[in-house]
Amino acid sequence: MHLAALHTPSQIQLNKDGNLKHFITIEGLSKETLTKILDTAHSFINDQNQLVTNNLLEGRTVMNLFFENSTRTRTTFEAAAKRLSANVLNIDIARSSTSKGETLRDTLWNLEAMAADVFVVRHSSSGAAHFIAETVCPHVAIINAGDGRHAHPTQAMLDMLTIRRETKKKFEDISIAIIGDIKHSRVARSDIAALQTLGCQDIRVVAPNTLLPHGFEHYGEGVRLFNKMDEAIQDCDVIITLRIQNERIDSPALSSQAEFYKMYGLNQERLALAKPDCIVMHPGPMNRGVEIDSSIADGDQSVILHQVTNGIAVRMAVLALSMQGQLQEKGLLEAIAV
Ligand code: NCD
């Protein structure tokens, strides 16, 4: 695939009025934009903590294009679109005509011709969502549901919503540790960008050297690297544990999963070093007994399943806001008012 593009993602994801048009990466978005996504997501959760249903996207068509496996992300996008009354089509890419030699471009143009308003795209190539938004289907709202090891912006926003709702603290006042395979994780990259934009000053990253990206020292404001897990966890408000992304690792980076658990697995003893009300998060899929002990995954401090529910609210917000941007471009804004 030719991934060279004329503009950066941050240049194409907002329209001329500064509203979200595509959602490709956290980088380049302002604190105001991220806060608007969080506030809109919050407005889709009622006082009884339940997700609402409305008809904001009635008559609109959302297509899920997952070129890579997914459980939570694909299903929560579908649930979100249905809660907004959109038509949802899950395209079975593995059985589509791309397997008969049709180019990705042609497949996408055909899907666009079926009156798609939004493409939710997951792809193993970093830059795929940007490429589609910039050069293939600029008139369809493109939402990145994870591209290679580059970005996973809706996961980052659901993580931010979870932190905001569960800790009830300002991002400026939070200490957070992100532990595990940082190198291959699009979640870590997008989480760090979102935390920095929202003003978090204490982002601690913990990983063996083999699982750290090159040039990590350039990650910027508020980010500190720790080799020893016990030091990193000290007095934390939030811990995010990450799975080892074996599908993105060419040669085995670790001697064994048991070794990883010994050095970097989150167990009760280590969690006790954090603040007593520290929350534990994981984007899933989780490997119990590798990056996290089962007793913690299922324990009182775990908010892992709340993340999943918050994922629906965030995806509703991103779908509604990006459609608002698209409709505004087409002069159809009165159709929707968030
Ligand atoms: C993550 C992903 O796909 O990047 N999972 C998710 O979206 N819930 C993290 C992972 O696969 O480990």
Residues whose N, C-alpha, C, O or C-beta is under 5 A from the ligand:
A	BS01	NCD	R72 T73 G146 H152 V187 R243 P283 G284 P285
